[in-house]
Amino acid sequence: MDFTYNERTTKLVEEVRAFVKEEVLPNEELHLKQVAESGHPYRRPPILEELRQKARDAGLWNLFLPTTEWGGRGLSNLEFAPVFEEMGRAHHGPEVFNCQGPDSGNMMALAACGTPEQQKQWLLPLLEGNITSCFAMTEPEVASSDLKNIQATIERDGDEFVINGRKWFSSGSVRDNCRICLFVGVSDPDAEPFPGKSMVLVPLDTPGVEVVRDMTVFGYKQTISHGELLFTDVRVPVDNLLEEPGSRVGQSRLGPGRLWHAMRSVGLSERALEMMCLRVASRETFGRPLADHGVIRDWIARSRIEIEQTRLLALRAAWAMDEVGGLLAAREVALVKVACAKLLLEVCDRAIQAHGAMGLGQDTCLPEMYGYARSLRFVDGPDEVHLRSLGRWEVKAQVMAAEAAKAAAEATPAAAASPVAKSASQTV
């Protein structure tokens, strides 16, 4: 595995890093001010629209697309991962480049599996940045980390689907320009071994769709919103079907999404570490700079180690997704999905501590960053689900390796006769 950035990646990383440093970060306070003045927490403020146009003019638009068919650069996961790390240094950074979730995942699903009509009606406006979308899977009444528990229904009635269910933490659903929902529900309750799920496109202005409330995260209204939605006898044409029972569109959009969360965590962790270092270099306690205290240096050193480790895990996951796919890629993605949330929580917590009371207030991005970090332990599957899979895979791999070694030893008479081989065989 070679994680050296190629020429194209190096150039894009430098361009995005410079854009974020020169355009995005200096305008964070203005962005927040304009959002507050707008009266709508999820309406794009003028400064964001201005930055988005600048990014588009600079050719830094829709970089997440893995093909050039719809205007992307054709970047592999390994190429895009470090680029997204730079975008992720600001909370609204990905949106500047039209690479924000859940739209990026939804666009990938539409590009890969949408019909020409679906792509014309929904994908093109999303790629242009004229509308946004949401993703509705999680439900309040059940443990949605187990898809077998999903209760929302998609029933066919002639040329229409009738949709019923309650969803919440539906990413992106309260934004003022959200127009389309990717809805996951049970379409074949008798399928074995568990009910079949489908994904259907539901325009948010369809009768029967109600935005019940906006869910906060630790009291914060996060950048994209997380609404609770109620679907009551919602009717859409059967042509709105995006994912048939048993297909993997939903899962295929989650893999890249988990990788992007990981790289965004690395980018935010780099920023938190930078803020921590500048803070402790400018404050004194007990007659010397904070940076000279052993515990502070320990925090900084551990943060650097953890950032480098997680970045390498993310790059390895990106490589596995590009080169081999399947179970190996799933394992690598699960590893970094768990690691990235732990990384950002640890580094952000240290940065908050280093800032003292200032780290708790609204004068830095650290509290919102911490809330995002904690939510990552749930987003795209809770840590426990990934740990469960990782543990199962590890036990299976170790047992298979031991059985293979035992079989090899028994198949070689000379080796089997040696005391060392007999001892190893008995140990197995």
C-alpha positions, 0 to 999 in steps of 0.5 A: 500500500502506497499512500503517497499523494499523486500529483493531482491529489497534491495540487488539489490539497494545496488549492483547497487548503489555501481556499479554506485558510484565505476564504472560509476560516476568516469568514466564520464569524460573519457566517454565524452573524448572517445566519442569526440575522436571517431568522432561519438557522438553516438558510444559506447566508449571503457569505456562504453563497459568495464562497460557494460561487468562488469555489465553483469558479476555482474548479473546486466543486463536486470533488466527491464524485468518483466519475467525470460523467456528472462534472466530477474530477473522477477522484478515487477514495484515496485521492479525495480523502486528504482533500476532504480533510482540508474541507473539514477544518471548518464546520460549513467547509464541505458545503462551500465546495458542495460536498456536504452530507447528506447531499453528497451521499444522496447524489452518489446514489442518484448518479449510480442508480437513478433513472434518467428522469430521476437524475434530471429532476433531482440529481442535476439541481443538487449538483448545481447547488440549487436545492438540498436533500435529506436522508430518512432512515432512523426511527424513534420507536426502535433501535434503528442500528439494526435494520431488521427493526425498521417499521416504516412501510412502503406499500404498492397501490396500483401505480403509486407507493403509499408511505407511512412512518415516523423518522427522526434525525433525518439529516438535512430535512429542515434546511429551507431549500430541502426538496427531496427525501431518500426514504427507507422503509419495509416494502416486502414484509414477508422476505426472508431471512428478514423483511425487505427494504426499499429506498424511495424518492419523496418530494418534501412538498408531497401531501402527508409529509410533516416536519414535526420538529428540528432535533438539536445535538447537545443544544446546538442546531448543527449545520445541516439540521436533523428533523423529525418527520411524519409520513402519513399515507404519502403517495408517490409514483412507483417511478420514484423507486430508487432501491429495490428490496435486497439491493445495496444502494443504501449501504453503498452510500454509507461506506464513503460517508463513513470515510468522509466523516473520518477525514473530517474528524482528522481535519477538525482535530488538526484545527483543535490541536492548532488552537490548543497550541496557540492558546497554551503558548499565550497564557501563563500559570504559576510563573511559566507559559502553559506550554511548559507544563508537562501535562500540556505537552503530554496532551499535545504529543498524544494528540499528534500521535492520534491524528497521525494514526487515524489519518493512516487508518482512513487512507488505508480504508480508502485504499481498500475501498478502491482496490479490493472492496468487499469484506476487507474494505468493510473491516477497514472502514469499521476500524476508522469509523470507530477511531475517528470519533474517539480521536476528535473527542479526545483532542477536542476535550483537551483543547477545551480544557486548555482554553479554560472557561473560554472553551465552554462558551460561544467565542470558539468553535470547540463546543460545537465541534465537541457535540459533532464529535460525540454524535459521530459515535452514532452517525452511520452506525453506532460504535457498538455495531462496528465493534461487534463486527470487528470482533467477529471478524477477528475471531474468525480470522484467528481461528482460520489461521490456526486451523490452516497452520495445524493442517499444514503441519499435519500434511508434512510428515517430517515437520509433524515429527519434530518436537517443535511442530508437535508442541505447536500442534498441541498448543493450537 
